[in-house]
Amino acid sequence: MQTLLSWEAPEYIEHKKSADWYWWLSLAAVGLLIFSAYERSLLFGVFVVMGWFTIMLYSARPAEIIRVSISEQGVALSANLYLWTNIKSFWIFEKSYKKEISFELKRAFMPFLKVPLGNMEIPKVRETLLKFIHEKEQNESFIDNISDLVRF
């Protein structure tokens, strides 16, 4: 397998979180718990606690460095290979604080794969990807916009 491009990048952008960030998160969770008690929904309350706990864990976890490589077979992320036959298209998102490729995969569950570009030059990556798949504009998902807004 001949590697055409490769780079390393953190799996996500780490935003420094102050104690206030954790207090606001906890306050939101308490508010949702009060609402679940008002609605007498034990299941919703359990989901709120599980969500709060998960967000607290992930917000404290440092980003791992992943190795990305593009070859004639597909895109490799660390140990996972995504074949070109399983990728529909790509789009490159570029903001002042992050650059990433979004691959649209040929599957119903989790149809998008976001890959950080790190310090790679966008024109070089775009030129290499266009040899294998076409570029199709995508919109950022609601979850991506929310996570950017709350600096998660």
MDTraj code that builds the backbone (N, CA, C; nanometers):
import mdtraj as md
import numpy as np

residues = "MET GLN THR LEU LEU SER TRP GLU ALA PRO GLU TYR ILE GLU HIS LYS LYS SER ALA ASP TRP TYR TRP TRP LEU SER LEU ALA ALA VAL GLY LEU LEU ILE PHE SER ALA TYR GLU ARG SER LEU LEU PHE GLY VAL PHE VAL VAL MET GLY TRP PHE THR ILE MET LEU TYR SER ALA ARG PRO ALA GLU ILE ILE ARG VAL SER ILE SER GLU GLN GLY VAL ALA LEU SER ALA ASN LEU TYR LEU TRP THR ASN ILE LYS SER PHE TRP ILE PHE GLU LYS SER TYR LYS LYS GLU ILE SER PHE GLU LEU LYS ARG ALA PHE MET PRO PHE LEU LYS VAL PRO LEU GLY ASN MET GLU ILE PRO LYS VAL ARG GLU THR LEU LEU LYS PHE ILE HIS GLU LYS GLU GLN ASN GLU SER PHE ILE ASP ASN ILE SER ASP LEU VAL ARG PHE".split()
xyz = np.array([
    [0.0860, -0.1185, 0.0000],
    [0.0000, 0.0000, 0.0000],
    [0.0898, 0.1239, 0.0000],
    [0.0798, 0.2015, -0.1071],
    [0.1610, 0.3227, -0.1192],
    [0.0885, 0.4404, -0.0545],
    [0.1554, 0.5041, 0.0395],
    [0.0976, 0.6192, 0.1085],
    [0.1237, 0.7448, 0.0281],
    [0.0172, 0.8178, -0.0053],
    [0.0296, 0.9409, -0.0825],
    [0.0484, 1.0622, 0.0075],
    [-0.0246, 1.0655, 0.1174],
    [-0.0140, 1.1727, 0.2170],
    [-0.0290, 1.1120, 0.3556],
    [0.0412, 1.1677, 0.4514],
    [0.0196, 1.1250, 0.5894],
    [0.0529, 1.2404, 0.6830],
    [-0.0142, 1.2413, 0.7969],
    [0.0085, 1.3435, 0.8977],
    [-0.0442, 1.2952, 1.0309],
    [-0.0066, 1.3678, 1.1338],
    [-0.0574, 1.3413, 1.2681],
    [-0.1274, 1.4665, 1.3174],
    [-0.2349, 1.4455, 1.3909],
    [-0.3119, 1.5581, 1.4440],
    [-0.3875, 1.5122, 1.5676],
    [-0.4162, 1.6061, 1.6589],
    [-0.5008, 1.5684, 1.7736],
    [-0.6410, 1.5353, 1.7242],
    [-0.7050, 1.4386, 1.7892],
    [-0.8368, 1.3937, 1.7434],
    [-0.9430, 1.5032, 1.7508],
    [-0.9230, 1.6004, 1.8384],
    [-1.0130, 1.7150, 1.8459],
    [-0.9361, 1.8318, 1.9061],
    [-0.9919, 1.9500, 1.8920],
    [-0.9296, 2.0698, 1.9475],
    [-0.9647, 2.0776, 2.0949],
    [-0.8627, 2.0865, 2.1767],
    [-0.8862, 2.0962, 2.3209],
    [-0.9117, 2.2416, 2.3583],
    [-1.0263, 2.2657, 2.4179],
    [-1.0589, 2.3983, 2.4689],
    [-1.0330, 2.3969, 2.6191],
    [-0.9611, 2.4952, 2.6647],
    [-0.9347, 2.5036, 2.8088],
    [-1.0660, 2.5388, 2.8790],
    [-1.0993, 2.4595, 2.9778],
    [-1.2257, 2.4795, 3.0484],
    [-1.1987, 2.5295, 3.1894],
    [-1.2661, 2.6350, 3.2228],
    [-1.2514, 2.6914, 3.3563],
    [-1.3467, 2.6203, 3.4526],
    [-1.3323, 2.6519, 3.5791],
    [-1.4236, 2.5951, 3.6793],
    [-1.5666, 2.6405, 3.6514],
    [-1.5810, 2.7623, 3.5971],
    [-1.7147, 2.8115, 3.5631],
    [-1.7844, 2.7220, 3.4597],
    [-1.7080, 2.6697, 3.3634],
    [-1.7653, 2.5829, 3.2597],
    [-1.8289, 2.4609, 3.3256],
    [-1.7568, 2.4014, 3.4216],
    [-1.8087, 2.2831, 3.4912],
    [-1.9288, 2.3177, 3.5792],
    [-1.9274, 2.4357, 3.6415],
    [-2.0417, 2.4789, 3.7218],
    [-2.1651, 2.4978, 3.6348],
    [-2.1498, 2.5619, 3.5184],
    [-2.2643, 2.5822, 3.4290],
    [-2.3194, 2.4493, 3.3788],
    [-2.2290, 2.3561, 3.3466],
    [-2.2732, 2.2235, 3.3044],
    [-2.3529, 2.1556, 3.4159],
    [-2.3027, 2.1615, 3.5372],
    [-2.3715, 2.1002, 3.6511],
    [-2.5048, 2.1690, 3.6789],
    [-2.5087, 2.3007, 3.6655],
    [-2.6332, 2.3747, 3.6850],
    [-2.7386, 2.3337, 3.5815],
    [-2.6953, 2.3173, 3.4558],
    [-2.7876, 2.2717, 3.3514],
    [-2.8398, 2.1318, 3.3833],
    [-2.7516, 2.0453, 3.4320],
    [-2.7937, 1.9091, 3.4673],
    [-2.8931, 1.9110, 3.5822],
    [-2.8689, 1.9943, 3.6830],
    [-2.9615, 2.0053, 3.7966],
    [-3.0971, 2.0577, 3.7490],
    [-3.0943, 2.1568, 3.6593],
    [-3.2193, 2.2098, 3.6035],
    [-3.2978, 2.1022, 3.5300],
    [-3.2275, 2.0200, 3.4517],
    [-3.2952, 1.9110, 3.3815],
    [-3.3453, 1.8035, 3.4781],
    [-3.2716, 1.7814, 3.5870],
    [-3.3182, 1.6852, 3.6882],
    [-3.4448, 1.7348, 3.7571],
    [-3.4500, 1.8650, 3.7850],
    [-3.5710, 1.9230, 3.8452],
    [-3.6890, 1.9075, 3.7494],
    [-3.6628, 1.9318, 3.6210],
    [-3.7679, 1.9147, 3.5213],
    [-3.8136, 1.7687, 3.5148],
    [-3.7182, 1.6747, 3.5221],
    [-3.7561, 1.5328, 3.5161],
    [-3.8379, 1.4937, 3.6394],
    [-3.8060, 1.5523, 3.7556],
    [-3.8852, 1.5249, 3.8764],
    [-4.0251, 1.5840, 3.8619],
    [-4.0339, 1.7055, 3.8058],
    [-4.1630, 1.7696, 3.7837],
    [-4.2501, 1.6856, 3.6895],
    [-4.1874, 1.6303, 3.5858],
    [-4.2602, 1.5476, 3.4889],
    [-4.2763, 1.4030, 3.5357],
    [-4.2151, 1.3718, 3.6502],
    [-4.2170, 1.2365, 3.7066],
    [-4.1640, 1.1335, 3.6063],
    [-4.0524, 1.1695, 3.5459],
    [-3.9897, 1.0832, 3.4465],
    [-3.8550, 1.0348, 3.4992],
    [-3.8565, 0.9190, 3.5590],
    [-3.7343, 0.8608, 3.6141],
    [-3.6340, 0.8302, 3.5026],
    [-3.6816, 0.7809, 3.3903],
    [-3.5933, 0.7461, 3.2792],
    [-3.5192, 0.8698, 3.2266],
    [-3.5900, 0.9814, 3.2118],
    [-3.5260, 1.1052, 3.1673],
    [-3.4206, 1.1493, 3.2685],
    [-3.4498, 1.1373, 3.3959],
    [-3.3546, 1.1722, 3.5008],
    [-3.2287, 1.0865, 3.4938],
    [-3.2468, 0.9579, 3.4670],
    [-3.1322, 0.8680, 3.4530],
    [-3.0479, 0.9094, 3.3335],
    [-3.1118, 0.9440, 3.2217],
    [-3.0378, 0.9891, 3.1034],
    [-2.9631, 1.1195, 3.1300],
    [-3.0219, 1.2090, 3.2050],
    [-2.9553, 1.3354, 3.2389],
    [-2.8290, 1.3080, 3.3199],
    [-2.8395, 1.2218, 3.4207],
    [-2.7225, 1.1893, 3.5035],
    [-2.6153, 1.1203, 3.4197],
    [-2.6550, 1.0261, 3.3357],
    [-2.5583, 0.9576, 3.2498],
    [-2.4918, 1.0553, 3.1522],
    [-2.5700, 1.1455, 3.0944],
    [-2.5148, 1.2457, 3.0032],
    [-2.4188, 1.3392, 3.0735],
    [-2.4573, 1.3858, 3.1925],
    [-2.3700, 1.4751, 3.2701],
    [-2.2379, 1.4060, 3.3019],
    [-2.2462, 1.2806, 3.3478],
    [-2.1261, 1.2054, 3.3830],
    [-2.0364, 1.1849, 3.2601],
    [-2.0952, 1.1512, 3.1469],
    [-2.0186, 1.1283, 3.0243],
    [-1.9497, 1.2561, 2.9778],
    [-2.0211, 1.3677, 2.9790],
    [-1.9619, 1.4944, 2.9373],
    [-1.8488, 1.5342, 3.0314],
    [-1.8671, 1.5135, 3.1608],
    [-1.7605, 1.5446, 3.2573],
    [-1.6360, 1.4607, 3.2289],
    [-1.6539, 1.3324, 3.2017],
    [-1.5393, 1.2453, 3.1726],
    [-1.4676, 1.2876, 3.0450],
    [-1.5435, 1.3090, 2.9381],
    [-1.4817, 1.3440, 2.8100],
    [-1.4190, 1.4820, 2.8110],
    [-1.4725, 1.5735, 2.8878],
    [-1.4162, 1.7085, 2.8903],
    [-1.2817, 1.7121, 2.9626],
    [-1.2573, 1.6160, 3.0501],
    [-1.1304, 1.6111, 3.1236],
    [-1.0255, 1.5259, 3.0520],
    [-1.0668, 1.4498, 2.9517],
    [-0.9757, 1.3594, 2.8808],
    [-0.8932, 1.4363, 2.7779],
    [-0.7599, 1.4183, 2.7785],
    [-0.6775, 1.4856, 2.6780],
    [-0.6965, 1.4220, 2.5398],
    [-0.6812, 1.5021, 2.4355],
    [-0.6970, 1.4526, 2.2992],
    [-0.5814, 1.3612, 2.2619],
    [-0.6138, 1.2496, 2.1998],
    [-0.5108, 1.1583, 2.1515],
    [-0.4592, 1.2076, 2.0165],
    [-0.3340, 1.1794, 1.9887],
    [-0.2775, 1.2110, 1.8577],
    [-0.3057, 1.0928, 1.7665],
    [-0.3718, 1.1205, 1.6541],
    [-0.4023, 1.0136, 1.5593],
    [-0.3177, 1.0309, 1.4336],
    [-0.2836, 0.9199, 1.3737],
    [-0.2076, 0.9208, 1.2488],
    [-0.3051, 0.8992, 1.1342],
    [-0.3023, 0.9899, 1.0381],
    [-0.3914, 0.9839, 0.9225],
    [-0.3057, 0.9619, 0.7987],
    [-0.3475, 0.8703, 0.7146],
    [-0.2764, 0.8517, 0.5882],
    [-0.3758, 0.8260, 0.4762],
    [-0.3429, 0.8814, 0.3614],
    [-0.4246, 0.8631, 0.2417],
    [-0.3421, 0.7799, 0.1449],
    [-0.4012, 0.6698, 0.0991],
    [-0.3321, 0.5817, 0.0053],
    [-0.4237, 0.5517, -0.1121],
    [-0.3766, 0.4684, -0.2007],
    [-0.4570, 0.4291, -0.3170],
    [-0.5733, 0.3391, -0.2763],
    [-0.5673, 0.2802, -0.1571],
    [-0.6760, 0.1946, -0.1086],
    [-0.7850, 0.2730, -0.0375],
    [-0.7462, 0.3776, 0.0367],
    [-0.8439, 0.4535, 0.1130],
    [-0.7776, 0.5443, 0.2141],
    [-0.8539, 0.5762, 0.3178],
    [-0.8069, 0.6643, 0.4247],
    [-0.7874, 0.5800, 0.5504],
    [-0.6688, 0.5899, 0.6102],
    [-0.6397, 0.5153, 0.7322],
    [-0.6306, 0.6120, 0.8489],
    [-0.7055, 0.5824, 0.9545],
    [-0.7005, 0.6572, 1.0802],
    [-0.6492, 0.5623, 1.1853],
    [-0.5250, 0.5832, 1.2268],
    [-0.4583, 0.4928, 1.3194],
    [-0.4695, 0.3501, 1.2658],
    [-0.5502, 0.2636, 1.3262],
    [-0.5590, 0.1238, 1.2816],
    [-0.6794, 0.0957, 1.1916],
    [-0.7644, 0.1946, 1.1666],
    [-0.8857, 0.1737, 1.0869],
    [-0.8652, 0.2204, 0.9439],
    [-0.9012, 0.1352, 0.8475],
    [-0.8922, 0.1704, 0.7064],
    [-1.0322, 0.1859, 0.6490],
    [-1.0589, 0.2998, 0.5868],
    [-1.1861, 0.3268, 0.5200],
    [-1.1584, 0.3227, 0.3704],
    [-1.2092, 0.2205, 0.3033],
    [-1.1836, 0.2018, 0.1609],
    [-1.2576, 0.3053, 0.0771],
    [-1.2000, 0.3397, -0.0390],
    [-1.2633, 0.4382, -0.1283],
    [-1.4014, 0.3901, -0.1730],
    [-1.4195, 0.2599, -0.1843],
    [-1.5496, 0.2065, -0.2282],
    [-1.6592, 0.2306, -0.1240],
    [-1.6189, 0.2597, 0.0003],
    [-1.7159, 0.2842, 0.1075],
    [-1.7339, 0.4325, 0.1389],
    [-1.6706, 0.5188, 0.0600],
    [-1.6794, 0.6644, 0.0816],
    [-1.7484, 0.7275, -0.0383],
    [-1.8545, 0.8043, -0.0123],
    [-1.9283, 0.8706, -0.1203],
    [-1.8585, 0.9976, -0.1674],
    [-1.8250, 1.0857, -0.0716],
    [-1.7694, 1.2160, -0.1074],
    [-1.6975, 1.2750, 0.0126],
    [-1.6404, 1.3932, -0.0078],
    [-1.5732, 1.4628, 0.1018],
    [-1.6015, 1.6115, 0.0926],
    [-1.5782, 1.6796, 0.2026],
    [-1.5846, 1.8249, 0.2098],
    [-1.4846, 1.8702, 0.3148],
    [-1.4161, 1.9813, 0.2889],
    [-1.3180, 2.0320, 0.3840],
    [-1.3758, 2.1545, 0.4530],
    [-1.3858, 2.1457, 0.5853],
    [-1.4310, 2.2591, 0.6661],
    [-1.3077, 2.3337, 0.7155],
    [-1.3094, 2.4629, 0.6964],
    [-1.1972, 2.5449, 0.7410],
    [-1.2508, 2.6645, 0.8179],
    [-1.2161, 2.6682, 0.9453],
    [-1.2496, 2.7822, 1.0303],
    [-1.1200, 2.8385, 1.0838],
    [-1.1278, 2.9503, 1.1510],
    [-1.0050, 3.0125, 1.2019],
    [-0.9337, 2.9243, 1.3046],
    [-1.0074, 2.8404, 1.3748],
    [-0.9479, 2.7603, 1.4814],
    [-0.9411, 2.6108, 1.4511],
    [-0.9979, 2.5651, 1.3373],
    [-0.9891, 2.4227, 1.3048],
    [-1.0035, 2.3986, 1.1551],
    [-0.9362, 2.2918, 1.1113],
    [-0.9470, 2.2446, 0.9738],
    [-0.9738, 2.0949, 0.9805],
    [-1.0757, 2.0503, 0.9086],
    [-1.1054, 1.9075, 0.9095],
    [-1.1720, 1.8653, 0.7796],
    [-1.1530, 1.7378, 0.7472],
    [-1.2193, 1.6779, 0.6315],
    [-1.3398, 1.6017, 0.6843],
    [-1.4504, 1.6151, 0.6155],
    [-1.5686, 1.5368, 0.6481],
    [-1.5938, 1.4418, 0.5315],
    [-1.5855, 1.3125, 0.5586],
    [-1.6144, 1.2113, 0.4578],
    [-1.7565, 1.1636, 0.4755],
    [-1.8306, 1.1582, 0.3650],
    [-1.9645, 1.0995, 0.3683],
    [-1.9497, 0.9521, 0.3327],
    [-1.9840, 0.8666, 0.4272],
    [-1.9669, 0.7228, 0.4090],
    [-2.0951, 0.6591, 0.3564],
    [-2.0798, 0.5429, 0.2954],
    [-2.1951, 0.4691, 0.2421],
    [-2.2526, 0.3775, 0.3490],
    [-2.3059, 0.4375, 0.4539],
    [-2.3710, 0.3604, 0.5591],
    [-2.4765, 0.4478, 0.6258],
    [-2.5756, 0.3822, 0.6828],
    [-2.6870, 0.4560, 0.7421],
    [-2.6532, 0.5079, 0.8815],
    [-2.5818, 0.4281, 0.9614],
    [-2.5487, 0.4684, 1.0970],
    [-2.4149, 0.5405, 1.0949],
    [-2.4102, 0.6595, 1.1512],
    [-2.2904, 0.7441, 1.1528],
    [-2.2337, 0.7633, 1.0113],
    [-2.3094, 0.8315, 0.9250],
    [-2.2691, 0.8426, 0.7851],
    [-2.1551, 0.9414, 0.7576],
    [-2.1098, 1.0154, 0.8587],
    [-2.0029, 1.1119, 0.8372],
    [-1.8840, 1.0805, 0.9267],
    [-1.7650, 1.0944, 0.8702],
    [-1.6405, 1.0715, 0.9422],
    [-1.5606, 1.2013, 0.9358],
    [-1.5313, 1.2598, 1.0519],
    [-1.4551, 1.3846, 1.0581],
    [-1.3090, 1.3519, 1.0869],
    [-1.2204, 1.4084, 1.0060],
    [-1.0768, 1.3827, 1.0181],
    [-1.0053, 1.5164, 1.0336],
    [-0.9313, 1.5358, 1.1418],
    [-0.8588, 1.6620, 1.1594],
    [-0.7435, 1.6720, 1.0600],
    [-0.7203, 1.7933, 1.0090],
    [-0.6138, 1.8142, 0.9118],
    [-0.4816, 1.8564, 0.9748],
    [-0.4848, 1.8986, 1.0991],
    [-0.3599, 1.9410, 1.1623],
    [-0.2967, 2.0555, 1.0856],
    [-0.1700, 2.0412, 1.0484],
    [-0.0978, 2.1464, 0.9759],
    [-0.0883, 2.1200, 0.8264],
    [-0.1672, 2.0278, 0.7744],
    [-0.1620, 1.9959, 0.6314],
    [-0.2146, 2.1121, 0.5479],
    [-0.1600, 2.1236, 0.4280],
    [-0.2051, 2.2263, 0.3339],
    [-0.3322, 2.1771, 0.2648],
    [-0.4361, 2.2575, 0.2719],
    [-0.5667, 2.2178, 0.2188],
    [-0.5629, 2.1896, 0.0685],
    [-0.5011, 2.2745, -0.0146],
    [-0.5002, 2.2444, -0.1585],
    [-0.4342, 2.1097, -0.1926],
    [-0.3293, 2.0756, -0.1213],
    [-0.2598, 1.9485, -0.1451],
    [-0.3496, 1.8300, -0.1087],
    [-0.4195, 1.8403, 0.0033],
    [-0.5106, 1.7332, 0.0460],
    [-0.6271, 1.7225, -0.0516],
    [-0.6844, 1.8357, -0.0905],
    [-0.7980, 1.8359, -0.1836],
    [-0.7580, 1.7719, -0.3173],
    [-0.6419, 1.8086, -0.3678],
    [-0.5940, 1.7544, -0.4957],
    [-0.5777, 1.6022, -0.4875],
    [-0.5252, 1.5526, -0.3775],
    [-0.5066, 1.4079, -0.3604],
    [-0.6413, 1.3366, -0.3497],
    [-0.7335, 1.3918, -0.2730],
    [-0.8642, 1.3273, -0.2549],
    [-0.9452, 1.3247, -0.3842],
    [-0.9325, 1.4290, -0.4660],
    [-1.0099, 1.4360, -0.5909],
    [-0.9695, 1.3267, -0.6909],
    [-0.8571, 1.2646, -0.6703],
    [-0.8162, 1.1529, -0.7565],
    [-0.9033, 1.0300, -0.7330],
    [-0.9676, 1.0229, -0.6157],
    [-1.0403, 0.9023, -0.5776],
    [-1.1901, 0.9228, -0.5571],
    [-1.2298, 1.0365, -0.5017],
    [-1.3709, 1.0635, -0.4747],
    [-1.4016, 1.2084, -0.5099],
    [-1.5300, 1.2383, -0.5241],
    [-1.5658, 1.3758, -0.5596],
    [-1.5942, 1.4588, -0.4344],
    [-1.5866, 1.5884, -0.4539],
    [-1.6107, 1.6835, -0.3450],
    [-1.7565, 1.7273, -0.3511],
    [-1.8230, 1.7223, -0.2376],
    [-1.9642, 1.7615, -0.2295],
    [-1.9817, 1.8452, -0.1040],
    [-2.0371, 1.9640, -0.1212],
    [-2.0529, 2.0541, -0.0063],
    [-2.1447, 1.9925, 0.0986],
    [-2.1032, 2.0087, 0.2245],
    [-2.1810, 1.9603, 0.3378],
    [-2.2021, 2.0747, 0.4351],
    [-2.3042, 2.0643, 0.5136],
    [-2.3269, 2.1600, 0.6217],
    [-2.2830, 2.0963, 0.7527],
    [-2.2330, 2.1784, 0.8428],
    [-2.1959, 2.1242, 0.9732],
    [-2.3226, 2.0840, 1.0475],
    [-2.3129, 1.9779, 1.1219],
    [-2.4292, 1.9271, 1.1928],
    [-2.4629, 2.0172, 1.3119],
    [-2.5844, 2.0032, 1.3596],
    [-2.6309, 2.0781, 1.4763],
    [-2.5429, 2.0486, 1.5976],
    [-2.5062, 1.9222, 1.6150],
    [-2.4223, 1.8821, 1.7284],
    [-2.2843, 1.9474, 1.7187],
    [-2.2269, 1.9525, 1.5986],
    [-2.0965, 2.0184, 1.5808],
    [-2.1056, 2.1660, 1.6170],
    [-2.2113, 2.2317, 1.5739],
    [-2.2282, 2.3737, 1.6050],
    [-2.2467, 2.3977, 1.7545],
    [-2.3236, 2.3114, 1.8204],
    [-2.3440, 2.3244, 1.9649],
    [-2.2128, 2.3013, 2.0393],
    [-2.1386, 2.1978, 2.0011],
    [-2.0129, 2.1688, 2.0708],
    [-1.9104, 2.2817, 2.0500],
    [-1.9120, 2.3456, 1.9324],
    [-1.8258, 2.4621, 1.9106],
    [-1.8699, 2.5798, 1.9981],
    [-2.0013, 2.5957, 2.0092],
    [-2.0559, 2.7069, 2.0860],
    [-2.0200, 2.6958, 2.2353],
    [-2.0316, 2.5749, 2.2902],
    [-2.0035, 2.5568, 2.4331],
    [-1.8573, 2.5201, 2.4589],
    [-1.7752, 2.5222, 2.3541],
    [-1.6307, 2.4968, 2.3627],
    [-1.6004, 2.3572, 2.4173],
    [-1.6776, 2.2589, 2.3714],
    [-1.6555, 2.1210, 2.4126],
    [-1.5592, 2.0605, 2.3162],
])
top = md.Topology()
chain = top.add_chain()
for i, resn in enumerate(residues, 1):
    res = top.add_residue(resn, chain, resSeq=i)
    for name in ("N", "CA", "C"):
        top.add_atom(name, md.element.get_by_symbol(name[0]), res)
traj = md.Trajectory(xyz[None], top)
